[in-house]
């Protein structure tokens, strides 16, 4: 049951992040600022998945993901970088699409994708 919940959670993170990356799902900036819990759930889901699969080869990826999310969570309403990614992820954003936040989102999708793959391997 835990494996199924983790799989659903990670697949949902991949879908949501891909929607933001491709500009298909863009919540308002105010909604993002009030959804700090999503970043917390994103982080906890990835940590629990990593602990479940325990693959040392994805440890550096997971470590980068964890450090990045802790940085954003810690400075959610005060940090310049957290504010920047909140704005970039919103429908109010009108600047360039290819920014550092674009690549951070790709890294986030990659991290969750690796965890989905590792979870699929445990089904065998």
VOMILO-237948 format. One line per 10 residues: number of its first residue (from 1); their letters; for each residue x, y, z of C-alpha. Coordinates in Angstrom, 2 decimals, m for minus. Layout:
N
NUM) a) X,Y,Z  ...
***
This chain:
124
1) xxxxxxxxxx) 0.00,0.00,0.00  2.84,2.41,0.87  4.52,1.63,m2.44  1.35,2.51,m4.35  0.90,5.79,m2.45  4.52,6.74,m3.08  4.18,5.89,m6.76  1.01,7.99,m7.12  2.65,10.89,m5.26  5.78,10.86,m7.40
11) xxxxxxxxxx) 3.87,10.53,m10.67  1.68,13.48,m9.63  4.79,15.56,m8.92  6.18,14.72,m12.36  2.87,15.70,m14.01  2.48,18.96,m12.07  6.09,20.05,m12.59  5.89,19.18,m16.30  2.69,21.21,m16.56  4.44,24.23,m15.03
21) xxxxxxxxxx) 7.54,23.72,m17.19  5.47,23.53,m20.40  3.28,26.44,m19.19  0.15,24.24,m19.23  m0.60,24.60,m15.51  0.08,28.03,m14.08  m1.52,28.95,m10.76  m1.60,32.56,m9.63  1.39,33.92,m7.76  m0.77,34.51,m4.68
31) xxxxxxxxxx) m1.91,30.89,m4.72  1.69,29.71,m4.95  2.77,31.96,m2.06  0.06,30.40,0.10  0.99,26.83,m0.89  4.29,26.40,0.92  2.91,23.03,2.02  3.22,21.76,m1.58  7.01,22.22,m1.47  7.05,20.48,1.91
41) xxxxxxxxxx) 5.02,17.54,0.57  7.21,17.42,m2.53  10.30,17.17,m0.33  8.85,14.62,2.10  7.55,12.42,m0.72  10.96,12.31,m2.37  12.76,11.62,0.93  10.39,8.78,1.85  10.73,7.28,m1.65  14.50,7.46,m1.45
51) xxxxxxxxxx) 14.46,5.78,1.94  12.16,3.09,0.54  14.25,2.27,m2.53  17.62,2.96,m0.87  19.59,3.19,m4.12  22.95,4.85,m3.41  23.36,5.83,m7.07  20.56,8.39,m6.85  21.77,9.78,m3.51  23.51,12.82,m5.09
61) xxxxxxxxxx) 20.34,13.62,m7.03  18.20,13.26,m3.93  20.65,15.32,m1.87  20.51,18.17,m4.39  16.71,18.00,m4.41  16.56,18.05,m0.61  18.98,20.97,m0.23  17.15,22.98,m2.89  13.73,22.42,m1.36  14.94,23.17,2.17
71) xxxxxxxxxx) 16.42,26.43,0.86  13.10,27.43,m0.74  11.00,26.30,2.23  13.18,28.12,4.74  12.97,31.42,2.86  9.52,31.01,1.32  8.32,34.59,1.83  11.66,36.31,2.43  14.19,34.77,0.04  14.77,36.43,m3.34
81) xxxxxxxxxx) 15.22,33.07,m5.08  12.04,31.62,m3.59  10.13,34.69,m4.74  11.69,34.37,m8.19  10.61,30.76,m8.69  7.14,31.55,m7.34  6.80,34.33,m9.91  8.26,32.21,m12.73  5.77,29.42,m11.95  2.75,31.75,m12.01
91) xxxxxxxxxx) 0.54,32.86,m14.87  1.48,36.47,m14.13  5.02,35.81,m15.38  5.69,37.41,m18.76  9.49,37.16,m19.05  11.76,34.64,m20.73  10.87,30.99,m20.29  14.46,29.74,m20.32  15.81,30.96,m16.97  17.63,29.25,m14.08
101) xxxxxxxxxx) 14.17,28.33,m12.74  13.48,26.44,m15.97  16.52,24.25,m15.36  15.70,23.83,m11.66  12.24,22.60,m12.67  13.81,20.14,m15.12  16.05,18.89,m12.30  12.97,18.48,m10.08  11.18,16.48,m12.79  14.31,14.38,m13.29
111) xxxxxxxxxx) 14.54,13.66,m9.55  10.92,12.54,m9.30  11.28,10.57,m12.54  14.28,8.70,m11.12  12.28,7.87,m8.01  9.34,6.62,m10.09  11.74,4.40,m12.02  13.27,3.06,m8.81  9.80,2.37,m7.39  8.85,0.53,m10.58
121) xxxx) 11.94,m1.68,m10.19  10.71,m2.74,m6.74  7.57,m4.20,m8.32  9.62,m6.93,m9.99
***
